[in-house]
Amino acid sequence: MPVTRQRQQSAALRQAEPVNSLPRCLSSRELLGAAQALLIEHNGCYYSLRLTRQNKLILTK
């Protein structure tokens, strides 16, 4: 196979890659809503995500 054909196929494959390969992005407002905290379950453990008075996020186990 000529090198130019390989390059064309490689370019076509890169273009066919899904656009959603970037990490999903959510705003803290979407996650928390009007609440100051929420629980996240991961592998049977619970984590607390809370908004502080200084408007910072803290994730604790």
Contact map, one row per residue, 1 for C-alpha under 8 A:
1110110000000000000000000000000000000000000000000000000000000
1111110000000000000000000000000000000000000000000000000000000
1111111000000000000000000000000000000000000000000000000000000
0111111100000000000000000000000000000000000000000000000000000
1111111110000000000000000000000000000000000000000000000000000
1111111111000000000000000000000000000000000000000000000000000
0011111111100000000000000000000000000000000000000000000000000
0001111111110000000000000000000000000000000000000000000000000
0000111111111000000000000000000000000000000000000000000000000
0000011111111100000000000000000000000000000000000000000000000
0000001111111110000000000000000000000000000000000000000000000
0000000111111111000000000000000000000000000000000000000000000
0000000011111111100000000000000000000000000000000000000000000
0000000001111111100000000000000000000000000000000000000000000
0000000000111111100000000000000000000000000000000000000000000
0000000000011111110000000000000000000000000000000000000000000
0000000000001111111010000000000000000000000000000000000000000
0000000000000001111110000000000000000000000000000000000000000
0000000000000000111111000000000000000000000000000000000000000
0000000000000000011111110000000000000000000000000000000000000
0000000000000000111111100000000000000000000000000000000000000
0000000000000000001111110000000000000000000000000000000000000
0000000000000000000111111000000000000000000000000000000000000
0000000000000000000101111100000000000000000000000000000000000
0000000000000000000000111110000000000000000000000000000000000
0000000000000000000000011111011000000000000000000000000000000
0000000000000000000000001111111000000000000000000000000000000
0000000000000000000000000111111110000000000000000000000000000
0000000000000000000000000011111111000000000000000000000000000
0000000000000000000000000111111110000000000000000000000000000
0000000000000000000000000111111110000100000000000000000000000
0000000000000000000000000001111111111100000000000000000000000
0000000000000000000000000001111111100000000000000000000000000
0000000000000000000000000000100111110000000000000000000000000
0000000000000000000000000000000111111100000000000000000000000
0000000000000000000000000000000101111100000000000111000000000
0000000000000000000000000000000100111110000000011110000000000
0000000000000000000000000000001100111111000000011100000000000
0000000000000000000000000000000000001111100001111000000000000
0000000000000000000000000000000000000111110001111000000000000
0000000000000000000000000000000000000011111111100000000000000
0000000000000000000000000000000000000001111111100000000000000
0000000000000000000000000000000000000000111110000000000000000
0000000000000000000000000000000000000000111111000000000000000
0000000000000000000000000000000000000000111111100000000000001
0000000000000000000000000000000000000011110111110000000000001
0000000000000000000000000000000000000011110011111000000000111
0000000000000000000000000000000000001111000001111100000001111
0000000000000000000000000000000000001111000000111110000011110
0000000000000000000000000000000000011100000000011111000011100
0000000000000000000000000000000000011000000000001111101111000
0000000000000000000000000000000000010000000000000111111111000
0000000000000000000000000000000000000000000000000011111100000
0000000000000000000000000000000000000000000000000001111100000
0000000000000000000000000000000000000000000000000011111110000
0000000000000000000000000000000000000000000000000011111111000
0000000000000000000000000000000000000000000000001111001111100
0000000000000000000000000000000000000000000000011111000111110
0000000000000000000000000000000000000000000000111100000011111
0000000000000000000000000000000000000000000000111000000001111
0000000000000000000000000000000000000000000011110000000000111
